[in-house]
Amino acid sequence: MKKVIAKIAENREIARRFYRIRVESAYLAKNAKAGQFFEVKCSGTDYPLLRRPLGLHNVSKNSIEMLYEVIGNGTNALSRRKPGEELDVIGPLGNGFTETDGKKIAIMVAGGVGVAPLFALAQKLVKKGRAVHVIIGAKNKEGLLCEKEFKRSGCSVTIATEDGSKGRKGYATDALAGALKDVECKKAMIYACGPHPMLKAVAHIASIMGLPCQVSMEEKMACGVGVCMGCPVKMKRGGYKMVCKDGPVFDAKEISW
C-alpha cells in the first residue's frame, strides 16, 4: 500500500448517477486484488477533506478501473474530474476475496454498485476455467450495472429487479435460491457484495445450504487503515472487526448479522 499520483485516463457516466473511472498506474495494477479498495482524494483541493473508498472493478497491465455512485459532495466532485488530470490514490487497501479448494462453481450476488469488486473476481476465475454464475439485482432496469461486461467475460447472468422492469421480479436473493437448484452445490462457492440486508439474506441461504460464502461489506471508511474506528462489524465470537482493515471481505459465517 502506498500513495500514488495517477493520471486519469477515463471518467464517464455508465448509468444514471453511476460512473467508471480508469487511472493509469503500473503499481496499482500489479498489486491490487479483487475485493480490495482505494482511498481516493476526490478533488484537486482540500475540499472535501475526507477521501472516498472505491473498490477495484477491473485491472489491466498498467491501469485500474473503479466504479462509484454520485451521492454527495465528494463523488460529485470526482465525477467532474477530466482525463489527463492527476488523481491522488492510496492503496490497495484491505483484504480481498480468496478461493476455496475444490470449488469449481462460483455464484456471485451483486446489488447495485456491488458489481464492482465481483467483476474483477469473475474475470480472474473465468481465466482459471471456473464456471461463474452472476446474479445482478437492482430496484429497476435503470440501476442495473455491468450486465454486458459480465456476459462478454464468459459468465452466465441472471437479472432481478424489484419492480420487474427487467429480468425476474423480486430480489437478487430470490434468484439465488433458484440458481442453487440448478448447480451441483458441493462444488459451489458464493460471493456477494451489496447492501447489508442483501448480504444478510445471502449469508442465511448459504448457511442453510451448507455452502462457503464470502461477503464484501459496504461501510463508510474514512481512514482506510483501521485508525478512526469508524467501520466496525460485530463478530459472532464476540468483539468487532474493522471493515477497512480486517475486510472488506469476510467469511459470512463469522459475522453477527
Stockholm file with secondary structure:
# STOCKHOLM 1.0

chainA/1-257         MKKVIAKIAENREIARRFYRIRVESAYLAKNAKAGQFFEVKCSGTDYPLLRRPLGLHNVSKNSIEMLYEVIGNGTNALSRRKPGEELDVIGPLGNGFTETDGKKIAIMVAGGVGVAPLFALAQKLVKKGRAVHVIIGAKNKEGLLCEKEFKRSGCSVTIATEDGSKGRKGYATDALAGALKDVECKKAMIYACGPHPMLKAVAHIASIMGLPCQVSMEEKMACGVGVCMGCPVKMKRGGYKMVCKDGPVFDAKEISW
#=GR chainA/1-257 SS CEEEEEEEEEEEEEETTEEEEEEECHHHHHHCCTTCEEEEECSSSSCSCSCEEEEEEEECSSEEEEEEECCSHHHHHHHTCCTTSEEEEEEEESBCCCCCTTCCEEEEEEEGGGHHHHHHHHHHHHHTTCEEEEEEEESSGGGCCSHHHHHHTTCEEEEEETTSSSSEESCHHHHHHHHGGGSCGGGEEEEEESCHHHHHHHHHHHHHHTCCEEEECCCCCSSSSSSSCCCEEEBTTSSEEEHHHHCBEEEGGGBCC
#=GC SS_cons         CEEEEEEEEEEEEEETTEEEEEEECHHHHHHCCTTCEEEEECSSSSCSCSCEEEEEEEECSSEEEEEEECCSHHHHHHHTCCTTSEEEEEEEESBCCCCCTTCCEEEEEEEGGGHHHHHHHHHHHHHTTCEEEEEEEESSGGGCCSHHHHHHTTCEEEEEETTSSSSEESCHHHHHHHHGGGSCGGGEEEEEESCHHHHHHHHHHHHHHTCCEEEECCCCCSSSSSSSCCCEEEBTTSSEEEHHHHCBEEEGGGBCC
//
